[in-house]
Structure formats: structure tokens, C-alpha cells
Amino acid sequence: MKDILNHLFEHKTFTQQQAREILTSIATGKYNSSQMAAFMTAYCMRSITVEELEGFRDGMLDLCLKPGLADYDLIDLCGTGGDGKNTFNISTLASFIVAGAGHKVAKHGNYGVSSGCGSSNVMEYLGYQFSNDTGKLKRSLDEAGICFLHAPLFHPAMKTVSPIRKELGVKTFFNMLGPMCNPAQPRFQSVGVFSLELARIYAYLYQKSSKSYTILHDLGGYDEISLTNSFKVFSNSGEKIRTVESLGFEKISPELITGGETVEESARIFTGILEGRGTNEQNNTVLCNAAIAIQTIQPEKSFGDCFYVAEESLVSKKALSSFKTLLSIK
């Protein structure tokens, strides 16, 4: 690790293969906590290259536990996190709306690091028992339209670095990796990222894949559509900037989509929206993100048509039914 750190301190970069080998060494416990903390901290202070991110991703996927879901046409709605905006759990709620609309969702999630309540925090608080059992995951998809993939159960590297990430309390390159490392490797992906630079790297890597994808970066720094600002979209059909007004809405204030200070408060917001007690601003923000995901699966449809499909899922309580069914599956 000393040579690796010196390499970084000299502002040098790693090849794809070198990055892959480093990630493998991290996952297999080759380095101690201090060394890994130093390595992650170095990446907080410098940009990651395409080759490095690709190598880290390949290392994660080489080692991950495969969930056995290749027979399903899946979508994941996942953000990198690390935007420091403390929004409520938008992508997780949007995932249940997409599932309620009849699509199969493999939601990849983890505990919050730079925010207080990640998707795993709220799901665990509300009674979901994490599992990597293929049978349970398939039953979840068949009956609820969604399964939840808690990252540490599938990625050995996550188990190794989770305590260090928690102690650091800031975003690291593992935030950048998360959406790319869904162990189910879904055919469709709607990804939110916290910086425009990272969005461009993601777009470059996804162009080399067979995925149907949408990469989102809100120009106010959010890793999802927030309706507070215009946002950049990268997809199979190219890239463009979308305004809030082009979606048919007016800009909203950031405080209208903040999350709770505790997991309990976040969970209350989460269930409130599913049960029909969300504010217009909360609902519209979630529905816009769900609509983009549905449009990723069905690009021939307009955003407006996809929004109406998402809205029907929420208003009819199909999204709530998907959530309740998922919790009931043992």
C-alpha cells in the first residue's frame, strides 16, 4: 500500500488493471484500516479517471455474489449519494412507483454515509430483512415487482470498508462505484450522480455497455431530479439539459424536499408519500424521477405519458401495495 499511496501523492493515475487489482486487495483484507482510510481520503482530494473507475468497478463485479436473477428484465434506480443535500429517499420511493407500474426493479442500496438515512437505513427501520437468498429475491420480484439488494451482502469489499467509510463520514470513490455495481447487472438503469464530471465518466462507460440507461445530474448538485434546478441528462440517444419548466412544473425551494434529521423522521416521510400524504412538491419530485426510469425502459413514450403512468401507480396505491408485499415476503 505504501507504493500505491506514494503513486497517488505524486499525482499519478492507475491503469484499469491496476485499479482492478487494488480493489481486489481491499476486498480480500490485504490492507489495514489506516491504509485504506488514507487511500480513500486521497480520492476525496483528486479526480478519478475513466480507467480507474472502470477498474474498480470490474474488481467489485469480479468478487460480487451473483443473485441469480438473469431471467428478469430489471431496472435499477440508484444514486451515488454524496451530494450532501439531505433529501428524503427519492430514488427508493420512485423504485416502488416503477414496480407498482408493472416493471421489475432490482433496487441496489446501502446505509447512508454522507447523509443520515440511505435506502438501507429506511428499509431496515420499516421492517425489511435484508437477504441474498435467490429464492426470496425471485419471490419478491414475482409478487411485489421489486427486490432490494443490500450492497454489503453481495460485495465483500463493502463489508471490509464500511466501518472506515462510516468513520470518515464523507463521500469516497465507493459512492461513485455504487450504481455501477448492482450485482444483478440490470438491463435498464436510471442513475443519479453528484457531479457533472462524474456524469460524463459514467456516460462514457455506459456507452461501451449494452444497457439502456439514463444518467442524471441536477445542476444544483443533486444526484437526482430535484425540481429546484435544471438538470443534465445523458442517455442512449445523447445528452441534453432539461429545465424544470420543460417538464411542466415550476422550480421549488430546496427545503421542500429535505429529509428528516433521524431515520425515524425519514421513514415517516417515506410512508407518508406512499400512503398519499405527501406534499405536491414531494410527490412531483418522486414522480419525475420515476417517470424518467419508466422512459428508460420505454423510450418511445413521452415524458408526459410516463409521468401519468407513475402518478397512477402512486395515487392508486399500487406503489404502496408493492412496498407492503415486499415487507411480507419471508
N, C-alpha and C positions, 0 to 999 in steps of 0.2 A: 504493500500500500504506500510505503514511503516514496517509491519511484512514481507511482500514479499521482500522488499529491504534488510532488515536485513538477511533474509534467503539467499539471493544471496551473500551478503557481507561476510557471513560465509562459502562461497564456497559449499553450499548445492545445491542440484538439486530438481526439481519438478517432481512429477509423471505426467503421461499422463493426468489424470483427473484434477489435479491442474492446469496444463498449459492450459487446455481447459477452465477452469473457469476464469483464469486470462485474457485470450484473450476475453472472453465474456464480462468481466467487462470493459476492454479497449474499446471495440466496443460500449458499451452502455453508455459511458461517465462517468463512475463511478470515474475515477481518473482525477486530474488536469494535466495541461501541464508539470509542473515541475516534477511531479511524474512519468509521462510516459517517459519524457526525461531521467530521472535517470534510469528507468528500461531498456530502450533501450541501454543506454550507458553501463550498466553493461554487457549486452550481446555482446558488442563490445570488451570486455576485457576477456571473458571466452568462452569456447566451449559450444555449445548447445548439449544436449543429444538426442538420438533417441526418448525417451519418451516425452521430451519437444517439439521437433519439431512436433511429431505426434499429441500431444495435441493441440498445436497452430493451426495446420492445421485443425483438427477436429472442433475447435471453429470457424475458418473462414468459413468453409463449412456449419456449422450449420446455420449460420446467413446470408449466401450469397443469393442474389436474383437469382433464377433459370431462365436461359434464354429460356428454353423450346425447346431445340434442341436435345432431346433424340433420335429422329428418324434418325439422321445423324451419319454416321461413320466418326468421326472427328479426326484430328491430331492437336496438338499444337506444335509450335517450339518456345521455350521460354528459355531465360537465366535468371539466378538470378540477373545479373548485379553485380555491386560492385567489379568488378575486377580491376578498376582503369586504364584500358588500353586505354580508349577513342578511341575505334574502331568505324567505321561507323556502321550503323544499319544492321548488318549482318543477324540476325535471322528474322527480319521483311522482308528484301528483299528475303531471302530464302523462307519465307512463301508464297509470291506471285509467286515464281517459282514453288513451290509444287502445289499451286492452279492452275497455268497455265498448269501443267502436268496432271490435271484432278482429283486431290484429294480435299477433303473438309477440309478446315482449319479453326479452331476457334482460332485466334491469341489473346492471353491474353497479355495485355500491360499496361504500366503506364508511367508517366513522369519520366525523369531521376532524380536520387537523387545524386549519387556519380559521375555521368557523366553529361555533359551538355545537352544531347539530347537522351532521351529514345524514345521508339517506339511511345508513345502517342504524344510526342513533335513534331516529324517529321510528323506524320499523321495529326495532327491538323494544322500544318503550311501549309501542302499541300492541305488543304480544306476538310478533313474528319470531319463530325459532329458525335461525339460520341452518341451512343444510347443504351438503354437497352430494346428497344421495340422488342418483339419477332417477330412480322411481318416483320420489317425491317431486322432483323438478318437472318431470313429464306430467304427473297428475296435476300439478299447478298450472301448467300450460293448457292442458286439456280442459280443465274445469274453470279456471279463473282467467285464462288468457295471458297470464304473466307468471314468470318465476323470478325470484330475487337471488342474485349471485353475490354473496358477501365475499369481497375480494380475499381476505386472509385465509378463507377455507380453500381457495383454489390456487393461490400464489405463495409458494414457500418464501419468496423474497419479502412479501408483505409482513409475514409473521416475524421475520428477522428484524425488519427496520421499523415496525410500528411503534415500539416504545421510544425509539430515538426521534421519530417524526413528532410524536406527541410532546416530547420534552422540548424540541426545537420550537414547535408551535407556529411555524411559518411554512409557506408552500415550498416544495422541493421539486426536483425533476420527477418524483413519483406522481405528483399531481399531473404533470404533463403526460405521463405514461398511461394513467388510469383508463381513459376511454378507449385507447388502442388495444388494451389487453383483456377485453372481455373474453373469458375462456370459451364461451360458446361461439365466438367468432361469427356474429350475426351478419346476415347478408345485407341488412339495411342498418344505417347508423345516422342518428342525429346528434351531433357533438357540439357542445359549447366550450369555448376556450377563453382564457382570461387575458390574452394579449393578441394583437394583430400579427405580431411576428410569429407567434406560435401557430396562429390560424393558417398562415402561409406555409409553414413547415408541414402541418397536418395535411393541407391541400395537396402538397407535392407528394407526400407518401400515399395518400388515398387514391391519387390519380394512377398510381402503379398497381392498385389492387382491383379486384372485380366487384367491390362493394358499390351499392347505391348509397350515396352519402350527402349529408348537408352539414357543413361546418359553420357555426355561428359565433360572431364576436360582436357584442354590443359596444359601440364606440365610447360609451361612458365607462368601460372597463368591466362590464358584467360578462359572465360566461354563459349567457342565455339571453333571449329576448326579454327586455325589462319594461318596454314601453316608455322608458324615460329618455331614450335617445334613438337615433338611427342605428342600424346595425349592418355589419358586413356579412354577406353570405357567400360561401364557396360550395359549389355542388358539381355534379357530373356535367352540368350544362354550362359551367363557367362561374364567374364571380360578379357580384354587384352589391351596391349599397341600397338598402331598403329603409325608407322612412316610416315612422310610426303612422303618419298620415296616409301613406300608401296602403296600409293595412286596414284603414277605415277608422282609426282611433286618434285621439288627441294625446299628446305627451302627458305623463303623470309625474308626480313628485316621488323621489326615491323612498321617502318614509312610508309610502302607502304599500310597499311590498317588502318591508323588512320582516325578518323572522323574530321569534321570541328570544329572550335572554337565556332561557333554560330549555332543556329538551321537552319538559312538560308544556311550556308555552308553545313551542314549535309544533308539538303533537296536537295541541288544541286548534291551532290554525289549520293544520293539515286535515283533521277530521271535520272541522267546520266547513271547509271548502267542499269536501266530498259530500257532506250532508246537506249542502245547499245554503249554507250560512255565510259564504264568502262575500266580500265586497265586490263591486263591479270591477275595481282595479285588480284585485287578486284573481278573480275569475278570468278576466280578459287576458291577463299575463300568462296564466297557465294554459288557456285555450289557444293562444297564439303559438306557444311552444309545441303543444300537441298537434296543432294544425300543420306546422312545418314538418313534424315527424310523419304524419299521415301523407303529406305531399311527397315526402322522400320515398315512401312505398308506392305511391300512385302519382307520379309526376305529370301525368296527363290531366290531372284535376287542378282547378284553380285554387289559390289560397282560400278564397271565399267559400268554395264548396267544402274544402277540408275543415275550415273553421266551423261550418254548420254541423258537420258530422261530429266533430269534437264536442260542440255545445250540446248536441242531442245526447251524447254519452254522459255528460255531466248532469244535465237537467233531468234526464230520465232516471238517474241514479244507477245506470249501468256501471259507471266507474266505481261507485260505492259498492255495488254488488261484487265486482271483481276483487276489490280490496277485502271485503268480508269473507269471500270464498277462499282467497289465498290464506288468510289467517286460520281458517278452519281445517285446512289440509294437514294431515299428520304424516 
